[in-house]
C-alpha cells in the first residue's frame, strides 16, 4: 500500500527536508494588512508588526481546503496519514477530521505539538511507511510516541504574546523591565510558561539547553531539531553543540514560519526531540 504522509506547513521544515522525508504539506494563510498569502516569512511578519504595531492574522485551514488537499493526494496514494498542529492551539485538527471522514483510508493524527515537534512524529511515520507498515499500525505506533515529544522554546520578549492576548500588561512590563526570557513548553497540547531566565539571549540559550536536556534526559538521539524565528550565530551554535554533546546523530536547524513567529516574535529558539529513548521500527 502506498501511503502519503502529510502535515501543515507549521511543521517548519524547508523544502529540501520535506522532499527528503517525503512529507506533503498544506499551508496556513497569513494576512498582513490587505495582503493574504501562504508564502510570508517570519521576517515579513516582524517588519509588518514593527510598522503597524498590529499582529497578523493566521487563518486555520478549513474543511473544504483539507478535502481538496486529500483528494489530490489520493490520486497518487492508497492512503493518507495527516499530522496536525495541536488541536488545543488551532481548529485545523477538527477541520481535517471532518474532511477525512468523507474519504476512505484517510487518517488524522493530533501531534499535540507544534513546529518541528510535530515534524518529528511525521518523520517517524514516513520512515515506518517506507518499511511497508499498514496505516493502522503506523497510527498506533506514532500515538505511543506523541506524549514524549519535547517541544519547548525560549522567548526573548513578551510583546507578541501580549499582543495576542497570551499575557497581561503587568507581566509584559515586569518581564521587559527585568529582562526575563520565559521558556514556553507544550504540555498536553497547550502552551505553558515553565522556567524564567534572565540576561543575554546567548547565555540564556546555553542554560535553557542544559536544563532541558537534564530534565528530558532520555532522548531518541537519532534526530533532533534547533528551530528559531531569528537568532544570533552563537545562539544556534550553542544549541547544536548541546545536542551534539549528548550524542544526537542527525541535527537539523530550521526557521520557524510565520505562524510561530506571529505568536512569539524575534529571537525565539527551541530544541526539539522525542524523549523516549528511541523506538524499534
C-alpha positions in Angstrom: 0.0 0.0 0.0 1.3 3.4 -1.0 0.8 5.8 2.0 1.1 9.6 1.9 2.4 11.3 5.0 1.2 14.9 5.2 1.1 17.8 7.7 0.6 21.6 7.8 3.4 23.9 6.9 3.6 24.8 10.6 6.0 21.8 11.0 8.6 24.3 9.9 10.6 22.1 7.5 12.3 23.6 4.5 11.6 22.2 1.0 14.7 20.0 0.9 13.8 18.2 4.1 10.1 17.9 3.1 11.4 16.2 -0.1 14.0 14.1 1.7 11.5 12.8 4.3 8.7 12.6 1.7 6.2 14.7 3.6 3.4 16.7 1.8 2.2 20.0 3.3 -0.9 22.1 3.2 -0.3 25.8 4.1 -1.9 28.2 6.6 -2.6 31.6 5.2 -1.3 34.7 6.9 -2.9 38.1 6.4 -0.7 41.2 6.7 -2.9 44.3 6.3 -4.8 43.8 2.9 -2.5 41.0 1.7 -3.1 37.3 2.3 -0.6 34.7 1.4 0.8 31.3 2.4 4.3 32.5 1.4 5.0 35.1 4.0 8.1 34.5 6.2 8.7 35.4 9.9 10.8 38.3 8.7 7.7 39.6 6.8 5.7 39.3 10.0 8.3 41.2 12.1 8.6 44.0 9.6 4.8 44.4 9.4 4.4 44.5 13.2 7.3 47.0 13.5 5.5 49.3 11.1 1.9 48.9 12.3 2.1 47.6 15.9 -0.6 45.0 14.9 -0.2 41.2 14.8 -1.0 39.5 11.5 -4.0 37.2 11.3 -3.5 33.5 10.7 -6.3 31.5 9.1 -7.0 27.9 10.1 -7.2 25.6 7.2 -10.9 24.8 6.6 -12.7 21.6 5.8 -13.1 22.3 2.1 -9.4 23.1 1.7 -8.5 19.8 3.5 -10.9 17.9 1.3 -9.2 19.3 -1.9 -5.8 18.5 -0.5 -6.7 15.0 0.5 -8.3 14.3 -2.9 -5.2 15.5 -4.7 -3.1 13.1 -2.7 -5.5 10.2 -3.1 -5.0 10.3 -6.9 -1.4 9.0 -6.3 -1.7 7.2 -3.0 -3.8 4.5 -1.5 -4.0 6.1 2.0 -3.1 9.3 3.8 -1.9 9.9 7.4 -2.1 13.6 8.1 -0.4 15.2 11.2 -1.8 18.4 12.6 -0.6 21.1 15.0 -2.1 20.6 18.5 -5.9 20.7 18.5 -5.7 22.9 21.6 -3.9 25.6 19.6 -5.8 25.5 16.3 -9.1 24.3 14.9 -7.3 22.6 12.0 -7.4 19.2 13.6 -11.2 19.2 13.8 -11.5 20.5 10.2 -9.1 17.8 9.0 -11.0 15.1 10.8 -14.3 16.2 9.2 -12.8 16.1 5.8 -11.1 12.7 6.4 -14.4 11.1 7.4 -15.7 11.8 3.9 -12.9 9.8 2.4 -11.6 6.3 2.6 -8.2 5.4 4.1 -7.6 8.9 5.4 -6.3 9.2 9.0 -5.7 12.3 11.0 -3.4 12.5 14.0 -3.2 15.3 16.6 0.5 15.7 17.4 -0.3 17.8 20.5 2.8 19.8 19.5 3.9 22.5 17.0 6.7 23.4 14.7 9.4 20.7 14.4 7.9 18.9 17.4 5.2 17.9 15.1 7.7 17.3 12.3 9.5 14.7 14.4 6.4 12.4 14.6 5.7 12.9 10.9 9.2 11.9 10.0 8.9 8.8 12.2 5.6 7.9 10.3 7.3 8.4 7.0 10.1 6.0 7.9 7.5 3.4 9.0 5.6 3.9 5.8 8.8 3.2 3.8 9.1 -0.1 5.7 5.7 -1.2 4.5 3.7 -1.0 7.7 -0.1 -0.6 7.4 -1.7 2.8 8.1 -3.3 1.4 11.2 0.0 0.1 12.6 1.7 3.4 11.8 -1.0 5.4 13.6 -0.8 3.1 16.6 3.0 3.5 16.8 3.0 7.3 16.5 0.3 7.7 19.1 2.5 5.9 21.6 5.3 8.4 21.0 3.3 11.6 20.9 3.3 12.2 24.7 7.1 12.1 24.7 7.7 14.9 22.1 9.8 17.5 23.8 8.5 20.8 22.5 9.8 23.9 24.1 11.4 27.3 23.3 12.7 30.5 24.9 11.1 33.9 24.0 13.3 37.0 24.2 10.4 39.4 24.8 6.7 39.0 25.7 5.5 41.8 23.3 4.0 39.3 20.7 2.4 37.1 23.4 0.9 40.3 24.9 -0.5 41.5 21.6 -2.0 38.0 21.0 -3.7 38.1 24.4 -1.5 35.4 26.0 -0.1 37.5 28.8 -1.1 40.6 30.8 0.2 44.1 30.5 1.7 43.8 34.0 3.5 40.6 33.1 4.8 42.3 29.9 6.1 45.3 31.9 7.7 43.2 34.6 9.4 40.8 32.1 10.7 43.5 29.9 11.9 45.6 32.8 13.8 42.7 34.4 14.8 41.2 31.1 13.1 38.0 31.8 13.2 35.4 29.0 10.4 32.9 29.6 10.6 29.3 28.5 7.4 28.1 26.9 6.6 24.4 26.8 3.8 22.4 25.1 2.3 20.2 27.7 -0.7 18.1 26.8 -1.1 20.2 23.7 -1.2 23.6 25.5 1.4 26.3 25.5 2.6 26.9 29.1 5.3 29.1 30.7 7.7 27.0 32.7 11.1 28.4 33.6 12.2 32.1 33.7 15.6 33.1 32.6 17.4 36.4 32.7 20.2 38.1 30.8 21.7 38.0 27.3 19.9 35.6 25.0 23.2 33.8 24.1 23.7 33.0 27.8 20.0 32.1 28.3 20.0 29.6 25.5 23.0 27.8 26.9 21.2 27.5 30.2 17.9 26.5 28.6 19.6 23.7 26.6 21.4 22.4 29.7 18.2 22.4 31.8 16.0 20.9 29.1 18.4 18.0 28.3 18.8 17.4 32.0 15.1 17.3 32.7 14.2 15.4 29.5 17.1 13.1 29.7 16.0 10.0 27.7 16.1 11.4 24.1 15.8 9.5 20.9 19.3 10.5 19.7 18.6 9.6 16.1 17.3 13.0 15.3 16.8 16.5 16.9 16.0 20.0 15.8 17.1 23.5 16.6 14.3 25.8 15.3 14.2 29.6 15.6 12.3 32.6 14.3 15.6 34.6 14.3 18.8 34.1 16.3 22.4 35.0 16.6 25.0 32.6 15.3 26.1 32.0 18.9 22.5 31.0 20.0 22.3 28.5 17.1 25.9 27.1 17.7 25.3 26.7 21.4 22.1 24.7 20.7 23.6 22.5 18.1 26.6 21.7 20.3 24.3 20.9 23.2 22.6 18.2 21.1 25.9 17.0 19.7 27.4 16.7 23.2 24.7 14.2 24.3 25.1 12.2 21.1 22.4 13.2 18.7 23.2 11.7 15.3 21.1 13.9 13.0 20.7 17.6 13.9 18.8 20.0 11.7 18.5 23.7 12.1 15.3 25.3 10.7 13.5 28.6 10.6 10.2 28.9 12.4 7.5 30.0 10.0 5.1 33.0 10.3 2.6 31.1 12.4 5.0 30.6 15.2 6.7 33.9 14.6 3.4 35.8 14.9 2.9 34.3 18.4 6.4 34.6 19.8 8.4 37.3 17.9 12.1 37.7 17.2 14.8 35.7 18.9 12.6 32.7 19.8 14.6 29.5 19.7 13.9 25.9 20.8 15.3 22.4 20.8 13.0 19.6 19.8 13.3 15.8 20.2 11.3 12.8 21.2 12.2 11.9 24.8 11.5 8.1 24.8 15.0 6.7 24.2 14.1 5.7 20.6 11.9 3.0 19.2 12.4 -0.1 17.2 10.5 0.2 13.9 
